[in-house]
Amino acid sequence: MRFQPDSLYYGDCLDVMREWPAGCVDLCYLDPPFNSKANYNILFGRDKGQADLAGDSFAQFVAFEDTWHWDDAAQDRVDAIEMAIGHEAHDVIRGLRIVLGECGMLAYLSYMAERLIEIRRVLKPEGSVYLHCDPTASHYLKAVMDAVFGERNFRNEVVWCYKENEAATRHFPRKHDVLLYYTKSDNRTFNVVRSSQPTEAQLKRYNHIIDGERYANMKGKMRKLEGGAKVRDWWPLPIAQKSERLGYPTQKPVALLERIIKASSDRGDIVLDPFCGCGTTVEAARNLNRRFVGIDISHFAIDLVRDRRLADRSIPVNGVPVDMRTAELMARENPFDFEKWAVTRVPGMVPNAKQVGDSGIDGRGKLLDGGLVLAQVKGGKFALGQLRDFLHVVGRESAECGIFTTLHPVRSPNAKREASAAGYLELGVNRYPKAQFWSIEDYFQNRHPTLPPLADPYTGKPMQMDILASV
């Protein structure tokens, strides 16, 4: 996938960045998983308390799992780094293997080392990187970044502290994250950033108010107050406010990203976020007249950025099907990715967190009254037995509707009769088929399934019709 500013990329950031030229990015901010040993869910259809009380496991979608294990992939990754004597992370990973042993933390750190090396390669000589982490792994990640970027290029350990309730009784409340700030060289871009609030000393000195602005009388000339005090390495900024929230776990406030972007880039520079999530970095870059590049391994995240953050403009999304040929290629080469992508083509539907042993369910959605909608995706040749199995699942789960999704339209008269025999859901004067066929060919021709209004999976509110029309 060629490098293209002001665009989004679906896929593993390691694979994506390896196809880019060196020195193409001015600033990189990354907020990767922290190895916090937790799953981060998006709740939809009802609030978290209601979902817990009702025991509705289908009321949430696992956005990402932040639990790392020592497995064959980790073994191969660490072995490869140890065998490559010239690898930037060779010494640090070898040492951490001795200290930590073969464990989930080492699996995580080796994963991060691979990606940090690519980030360093794509940064321009004057570029900077900010790695957002928490105390779970910040000390180990700093050692890895020292190895990759050079300890002389370490600039700051910034502490972002925030207020949020935590009923801690056996330790102090944990209310800060760490930002590890490194540069590629001494010839770095850095702009002094000032807080929006003047200090007490400035308030006393700049005590002339003219048209709402503060001025000081200096040697007979009036000088305007330009911002507050210089920002230091301790940032007391609030978490993402309610007005910003898109329902995505671990969402960061726009103000945090704007501070980073102001400090380490100039207008027109390119800002990269290789774990872009719900796109806070993208929004902050646009606010400050920078260009952006966002990568995420989740279709859910890419759709969220495109449909919410960037709804006012057409943004290229690289790595996802754009026509039937590329859809067929994805179905053949990456069937699990194809399942997830196909499910989310229907606004309001989210993919099943489990893709092996999923009990015949590839996706779920909710009607506004809480009723369940199921989806199953088949990327290969259609067989009537597949439909019968799915109809059984729809009945077993007491679902209101079921969508049987295929690459090409199903034309079998027998299949259509069996789907029709499932009956209809009647809501007022409207009738909706309990089971229906839908295809990716339909999707590319702007034909949608016949469904009642679905709950928005990000907010639980009714789906926005402008988004429904744009997909």
C-alpha positions as semicolon CSV with decimal commas, in nm:
position;residue;x (nm);y (nm);z (nm)
1;M;0,000;0,000;0,000
2;R;0,165;0,321;-0,117
3;F;0,208;0,611;0,122
4;Q;-0,070;0,867;0,089
5;P;-0,121;1,159;0,332
6;D;-0,474;1,241;0,451
7;S;-0,584;0,879;0,433
8;L;-0,660;0,577;0,651
9;Y;-0,510;0,229;0,634
10;Y;-0,663;-0,096;0,750
11;G;-0,418;-0,361;0,866
12;D;-0,126;-0,434;1,095
13;C;0,078;-0,114;1,112
14;L;0,399;-0,319;1,077
15;D;0,291;-0,453;0,738
16;V;0,158;-0,116;0,624
17;M;0,466;0,089;0,721
18;R;0,705;-0,163;0,563
19;E;0,565;-0,061;0,223
20;W;0,629;0,310;0,279
21;P;0,944;0,505;0,185
22;A;1,188;0,615;0,453
23;G;1,157;0,965;0,593
24;C;0,796;1,039;0,498
25;V;0,646;1,137;0,837
26;D;0,713;1,443;1,056
27;L;0,555;1,329;1,382
28;C;0,429;0,999;1,519
29;Y;0,199;0,956;1,818
30;L;0,105;0,605;1,919
31;D;-0,128;0,481;2,189
32;P;-0,080;0,105;2,156
33;P;-0,214;-0,162;2,390
34;F;-0,032;-0,138;2,723
35;N;-0,033;-0,508;2,817
36;S;-0,288;-0,415;3,084
37;K;-0,431;-0,770;3,078
38;A;-0,781;-0,641;3,007
39;N;-1,034;-0,660;2,725
40;Y;-1,178;-0,326;2,613
41;N;-1,540;-0,347;2,508
42;I;-1,774;-0,112;2,331
43;L;-2,121;-0,134;2,482
44;F;-2,422;-0,071;2,265
45;G;-2,798;-0,099;2,289
46;R;-2,804;-0,019;2,660
47;D;-2,573;0,121;2,922
48;K;-2,310;-0,087;3,098
49;G;-2,506;-0,130;3,420
50;Q;-2,812;-0,256;3,235
51;A;-2,604;-0,493;3,026
52;D;-2,441;-0,640;3,335
53;L;-2,771;-0,681;3,518
54;A;-2,942;-0,841;3,223
55;G;-2,649;-1,066;3,145
56;D;-2,659;-0,960;2,779
57;S;-2,323;-1,077;2,651
58;F;-2,427;-0,967;2,303
59;A;-2,459;-0,608;2,423
60;Q;-2,088;-0,554;2,383
61;F;-1,825;-0,579;2,114
62;V;-1,463;-0,643;2,206
63;A;-1,277;-0,353;2,044
64;F;-0,940;-0,504;2,129
65;E;-0,782;-0,748;2,371
66;D;-0,491;-0,612;2,573
67;T;-0,381;-0,950;2,705
68;W;-0,058;-1,096;2,571
69;H;0,054;-1,456;2,588
70;W;0,374;-1,643;2,513
71;D;0,282;-1,842;2,205
72;D;0,444;-1,970;1,885
73;A;0,428;-1,626;1,722
74;A;0,605;-1,466;2,019
75;Q;0,866;-1,743;2,024
76;D;0,939;-1,695;1,652
77;R;0,953;-1,315;1,689
78;V;1,197;-1,319;1,982
79;D;1,411;-1,592;1,828
80;A;1,439;-1,392;1,504
81;I;1,549;-1,078;1,692
82;E;1,807;-1,275;1,892
83;M;1,947;-1,439;1,579
84;A;1,987;-1,103;1,402
85;I;2,297;-0,962;1,570
86;G;2,258;-0,628;1,389
87;H;1,892;-0,582;1,485
88;E;1,840;-0,254;1,675
89;A;1,651;-0,436;1,951
90;H;1,882;-0,739;1,966
91;D;2,056;-0,656;2,294
92;V;1,751;-0,523;2,480
93;I;1,522;-0,814;2,386
94;R;1,797;-1,063;2,467
95;G;1,842;-0,899;2,806
96;L;1,469;-0,882;2,876
97;R;1,437;-1,250;2,793
98;I;1,688;-1,322;3,068
99;V;1,518;-1,088;3,316
100;L;1,152;-1,165;3,241
101;G;1,165;-1,513;3,098
102;E;0,932;-1,630;2,824
103;C;0,610;-1,455;2,924
104;G;0,333;-1,231;2,799
105;M;0,530;-0,914;2,875
106;L;0,820;-1,028;2,657
107;A;0,572;-1,118;2,381
108;Y;0,433;-0,764;2,402
109;L;0,772;-0,590;2,411
110;S;0,905;-0,781;2,111
111;Y;0,585;-0,691;1,922
112;M;0,641;-0,324;2,005
113;A;1,012;-0,338;1,915
114;E;0,932;-0,447;1,559
115;R;0,690;-0,157;1,511
116;L;0,910;0,106;1,676
117;I;1,190;0,020;1,434
118;E;0,958;0,086;1,140
119;I;0,837;0,410;1,299
120;R;1,197;0,528;1,326
121;R;1,257;0,444;0,960
122;V;0,956;0,639;0,830
123;L;1,030;0,946;1,044
124;K;1,208;1,238;0,881
125;P;1,548;1,334;1,034
126;E;1,381;1,617;1,228
127;G;1,088;1,395;1,329
128;S;0,962;1,306;1,676
129;V;0,772;1,019;1,835
130;Y;0,549;1,014;2,143
131;L;0,471;0,671;2,285
132;H;0,168;0,677;2,516
133;C;0,173;0,410;2,785
134;D;0,088;0,349;3,148
135;P;0,308;0,231;3,437
136;T;0,231;-0,133;3,351
137;A;0,503;-0,141;3,086
138;S;0,651;0,212;3,059
139;H;0,982;0,118;3,223
140;Y;1,037;-0,172;2,983
141;L;0,923;0,030;2,681
142;K;1,170;0,305;2,767
143;A;1,453;0,052;2,749
144;V;1,326;-0,066;2,409
145;M;1,301;0,294;2,282
146;D;1,653;0,368;2,408
147;A;1,773;0,077;2,196
148;V;1,578;0,177;1,885
149;F;1,611;0,557;1,891
150;G;1,926;0,592;2,098
151;E;1,927;0,701;2,460
152;R;2,076;1,039;2,360
153;N;1,754;1,106;2,163
154;F;1,535;1,070;2,469
155;R;1,383;1,413;2,537
156;N;1,114;1,386;2,803
157;E;0,904;1,155;3,009
158;V;0,580;1,352;3,012
159;V;0,321;1,269;3,276
160;W;-0,044;1,314;3,182
161;C;-0,245;1,322;3,502
162;Y;-0,623;1,332;3,516
163;K;-0,910;1,323;3,762
164;E;-1,143;1,027;3,763
165;N;-1,309;0,838;4,046
166;E;-1,133;0,525;4,167
167;A;-1,218;0,350;4,493
168;A;-0,863;0,239;4,575
169;T;-0,821;0,106;4,929
170;R;-0,492;-0,084;4,910
171;H;-0,287;0,162;4,700
172;F;-0,288;0,525;4,587
173;P;-0,540;0,589;4,304
174;R;-0,368;0,534;3,969
175;K;-0,446;0,845;3,772
176;H;-0,165;0,912;3,529
177;D;-0,023;0,789;3,200
178;V;0,328;0,831;3,062
179;L;0,434;0,981;2,729
180;L;0,785;0,881;2,620
181;Y;0,913;1,155;2,388
182;Y;1,205;1,073;2,157
183;T;1,342;1,234;1,843
184;K;1,526;1,086;1,548
185;S;1,812;1,336;1,573
186;D;1,924;1,656;1,742
187;N;1,790;1,854;1,447
188;R;1,432;1,825;1,567
189;T;1,119;2,032;1,528
190;F;1,011;2,177;1,861
191;N;0,786;2,472;1,934
192;V;0,746;2,618;2,282
193;V;0,388;2,561;2,393
194;R;0,216;2,778;2,650
195;S;-0,086;2,693;2,856
196;S;-0,407;2,883;2,795
197;Q;-0,414;3,005;3,156
198;P;-0,186;3,292;3,263
199;T;0,012;3,261;3,586
200;E;-0,060;3,474;3,893
201;A;0,252;3,680;3,820
202;Q;0,133;3,743;3,466
203;L;-0,212;3,843;3,589
204;K;-0,053;4,109;3,810
205;R;0,173;4,238;3,535
206;Y;-0,069;4,219;3,244
207;N;-0,341;4,410;3,421
208;H;-0,472;4,628;3,137
209;I;-0,779;4,482;2,968
210;I;-0,840;4,608;2,612
211;D;-1,117;4,448;2,405
212;G;-1,104;4,143;2,632
213;E;-0,725;4,095;2,589
214;R;-0,462;4,143;2,859
215;Y;-0,182;4,397;2,812
216;A;0,112;4,523;3,022
217;N;0,263;4,869;3,007
218;M;0,632;4,811;2,932
219;K;0,845;5,124;2,894
220;G;0,552;5,321;2,767
221;K;0,437;5,056;2,519
222;M;0,145;4,823;2,559
223;R;0,246;4,458;2,516
224;K;-0,016;4,186;2,471
225;L;-0,009;3,869;2,683
226;E;0,069;3,576;2,453
227;G;-0,067;3,268;2,630
228;G;0,015;3,153;2,980
229;A;0,317;2,984;3,130
230;K;0,541;2,750;2,932
231;V;0,409;2,396;2,939
232;R;0,628;2,169;3,149
233;D;0,651;1,788;3,152
234;W;0,355;1,744;3,390
235;W;0,021;1,786;3,210
236;P;-0,295;1,810;3,424
237;L;-0,549;1,771;3,143
238;P;-0,898;1,624;3,182
239;I;-0,999;1,296;3,018
240;A;-1,210;1,304;2,700
241;Q;-1,522;1,504;2,774
242;K;-1,873;1,375;2,716
243;S;-1,911;1,595;2,409
244;E;-1,603;1,427;2,254
245;R;-1,684;1,066;2,335
246;L;-1,755;0,821;2,057
247;G;-1,799;0,515;2,278
248;Y;-1,448;0,388;2,205
249;P;-1,245;0,243;2,494
250;T;-0,929;0,426;2,606
251;Q;-1,028;0,736;2,404
252;K;-0,789;1,026;2,468
253;P;-0,886;1,395;2,482
254;V;-0,829;1,612;2,176
255;A;-0,652;1,871;2,394
256;L;-0,379;1,618;2,478
257;L;-0,307;1,547;2,111
258;E;-0,323;1,913;2,015
259;R;-0,054;1,992;2,270
260;I;0,177;1,725;2,127
261;I;0,113;1,830;1,766
262;K;0,171;2,199;1,841
263;A;0,501;2,121;2,010
264;S;0,656;1,883;1,758
265;S;0,522;1,977;1,413
266;D;0,447;2,276;1,194
267;R;0,155;2,362;0,967
268;G;0,137;2,124;0,672
269;D;0,345;1,853;0,842
270;I;0,235;1,489;0,832
271;V;0,123;1,330;1,161
272;L;0,108;0,949;1,186
273;D;-0,094;0,744;1,433
274;P;-0,027;0,370;1,372
275;F;-0,287;0,263;1,634
276;C;-0,543;0,529;1,549
277;G;-0,847;0,379;1,727
278;C;-1,134;0,627;1,709
279;G;-0,919;0,895;1,544
280;T;-0,847;1,157;1,809
281;T;-0,503;1,220;1,653
282;V;-0,666;1,265;1,312
283;E;-0,907;1,525;1,448
284;A;-0,636;1,713;1,635
285;A;-0,412;1,719;1,325
286;R;-0,696;1,859;1,113
287;N;-0,777;2,121;1,377
288;L;-0,416;2,245;1,358
289;N;-0,382;2,238;0,977
290;R;-0,158;1,934;0,965
291;R;-0,194;1,635;0,735
292;F;-0,259;1,294;0,885
293;V;-0,217;0,922;0,830
294;G;-0,407;0,674;1,050
295;I;-0,364;0,297;1,069
296;D;-0,569;0,045;1,264
297;I;-0,608;-0,331;1,259
298;S;-0,981;-0,305;1,335
299;H;-1,245;-0,240;1,067
300;F;-1,460;-0,112;1,349
301;A;-1,207;0,161;1,427
302;I;-1,151;0,258;1,062
303;D;-1,525;0,289;1,003
304;L;-1,561;0,498;1,317
305;V;-1,292;0,745;1,206
306;R;-1,429;0,767;0,852
307;D;-1,796;0,798;0,947
308;R;-1,765;1,018;1,257
309;R;-1,439;1,210;1,255
310;L;-1,422;1,259;0,878
311;A;-1,787;1,256;0,778
312;D;-1,750;1,596;0,611
313;R;-1,503;1,478;0,348
314;S;-1,415;1,180;0,131
315;I;-1,110;1,001;0,271
316;P;-0,928;0,712;0,100
317;V;-0,925;0,392;0,306
318;N;-0,642;0,165;0,197
319;G;-0,638;-0,208;0,258
320;V;-1,013;-0,268;0,238
321;P;-1,213;-0,386;-0,064
322;V;-1,324;-0,116;-0,305
323;D;-1,489;-0,341;-0,565
324;M;-1,588;-0,703;-0,622
325;R;-1,241;-0,805;-0,736
326;T;-1,073;-0,686;-0,416
327;A;-1,358;-0,827;-0,205
328;E;-1,309;-1,171;-0,365
329;L;-0,936;-1,146;-0,301
330;M;-0,992;-1,066;0,066
331;A;-1,243;-1,350;0,105
332;R;-0,994;-1,592;-0,043
333;E;-0,674;-1,476;0,130
334;N;-0,805;-1,341;0,463
335;P;-1,141;-1,506;0,534
336;F;-1,165;-1,390;0,898
337;D;-1,093;-1,029;0,797
338;F;-1,352;-1,064;0,522
339;E;-1,612;-1,183;0,775
340;K;-1,554;-0,882;0,999
341;W;-1,554;-0,638;0,710
342;A;-1,871;-0,786;0,555
343;V;-2,061;-0,772;0,886
344;T;-1,981;-0,405;0,938
345;R;-2,105;-0,308;0,592
346;V;-2,451;-0,305;0,751
347;P;-2,466;0,004;0,976
348;G;-2,544;-0,101;1,331
349;M;-2,392;-0,451;1,303
350;V;-2,069;-0,550;1,478
351;P;-1,859;-0,863;1,425
352;N;-1,857;-1,145;1,673
353;A;-1,555;-1,130;1,902
354;K;-1,499;-1,504;1,855
355;Q;-1,439;-1,627;1,500
356;V;-1,360;-1,992;1,563
357;G;-1,633;-2,191;1,736
358;D;-1,869;-1,896;1,705
359;S;-2,187;-2,108;1,714
360;G;-2,279;-1,997;1,364
361;I;-2,284;-1,626;1,445
362;D;-2,053;-1,383;1,266
363;G;-2,219;-1,058;1,367
364;R;-2,483;-0,904;1,591
365;G;-2,693;-0,591;1,603
366;K;-2,976;-0,457;1,816
367;L;-3,312;-0,314;1,731
368;L;-3,417;-0,005;1,920
369;D;-3,643;-0,216;2,141
370;G;-3,352;-0,446;2,227
371;G;-3,438;-0,724;1,980
372;L;-3,147;-0,919;1,836
373;V;-3,033;-0,923;1,471
374;L;-2,783;-1,191;1,362
375;A;-2,554;-1,217;1,063
376;Q;-2,362;-1,500;0,905
377;V;-2,104;-1,448;0,630
378;K;-1,998;-1,697;0,364
379;G;-1,717;-1,603;0,129
380;G;-1,718;-1,924;-0,074
381;K;-1,970;-2,113;-0,282
382;F;-2,324;-2,120;-0,141
383;A;-2,477;-2,447;-0,018
384;L;-2,836;-2,491;0,097
385;G;-2,721;-2,665;0,415
386;Q;-2,546;-2,344;0,523
387;L;-2,875;-2,155;0,512
388;R;-3,056;-2,425;0,706
389;D;-2,791;-2,416;0,976
390;F;-2,824;-2,039;0,999
391;L;-3,203;-2,054;1,022
392;H;-3,158;-2,294;1,313
393;V;-2,923;-2,042;1,484
394;V;-3,175;-1,759;1,434
395;G;-3,442;-1,969;1,603
396;R;-3,212;-2,092;1,878
397;E;-3,110;-1,736;1,971
398;S;-3,469;-1,603;1,946
399;A;-3,343;-1,339;1,704
400;E;-3,590;-1,104;1,541
401;C;-3,405;-1,104;1,206
402;G;-3,116;-1,281;1,037
403;I;-2,895;-1,165;0,749
404;F;-2,725;-1,436;0,543
405;T;-2,440;-1,255;0,367
406;T;-2,258;-1,389;0,062
407;L;-2,016;-1,251;-0,196
408;H;-2,260;-1,286;-0,487
409;P;-2,641;-1,292;-0,475
410;V;-2,804;-1,627;-0,392
411;R;-3,028;-1,725;-0,682
412;S;-3,146;-2,070;-0,572
413;P;-3,531;-2,089;-0,572
414;N;-3,521;-2,356;-0,298
415;A;-3,307;-2,133;-0,078
416;K;-3,538;-1,838;-0,130
417;R;-3,842;-2,050;-0,039
418;E;-3,681;-2,172;0,284
419;A;-3,581;-1,819;0,384
420;S;-3,932;-1,693;0,308
421;A;-4,083;-1,970;0,521
422;A;-3,915;-1,817;0,826
423;G;-4,187;-1,552;0,821
424;Y;-4,188;-1,180;0,893
425;L;-4,136;-0,939;1,180
426;E;-4,427;-0,695;1,192
427;L;-4,371;-0,351;1,345
428;G;-4,671;-0,128;1,302
429;V;-4,756;-0,119;0,932
430;N;-4,410;-0,242;0,830
431;R;-4,308;-0,603;0,765
432;Y;-3,948;-0,721;0,767
433;P;-3,828;-1,067;0,661
434;K;-3,709;-1,279;0,954
435;A;-3,439;-1,423;0,729
436;Q;-3,299;-1,258;0,421
437;F;-3,015;-1,284;0,175
438;W;-2,776;-0,998;0,119
439;S;-2,452;-0,988;-0,078
440;I;-2,137;-0,782;-0,113
441;E;-2,242;-0,730;-0,472
442;D;-2,555;-0,562;-0,329
443;Y;-2,332;-0,349;-0,108
444;F;-2,130;-0,215;-0,400
445;Q;-2,456;-0,135;-0,579
446;N;-2,589;0,057;-0,275
447;R;-2,860;-0,194;-0,188
448;H;-2,918;-0,246;0,185
449;P;-3,087;-0,523;0,382
450;T;-3,451;-0,463;0,473
451;L;-3,426;-0,407;0,848
452;P;-3,603;-0,209;1,120
453;P;-3,403;0,081;1,268
454;L;-3,093;-0,048;1,449
455;A;-2,923;0,094;1,756
456;D;-2,597;0,273;1,691
457;P;-2,320;0,040;1,820
458;Y;-2,116;0,338;1,941
459;T;-2,386;0,518;2,139
460;G;-2,692;0,291;2,167
461;K;-2,900;0,565;2,006
462;P;-3,083;0,525;1,672
463;M;-2,851;0,496;1,372
464;Q;-2,790;0,829;1,204
465;M;-2,959;0,818;0,868
466;D;-2,681;1,018;0,699
467;I;-2,435;0,746;0,792
468;L;-2,678;0,477;0,682
469;A;-2,704;0,645;0,345
470;S;-2,329;0,690;0,306
471;V;-2,222;0,330;0,359
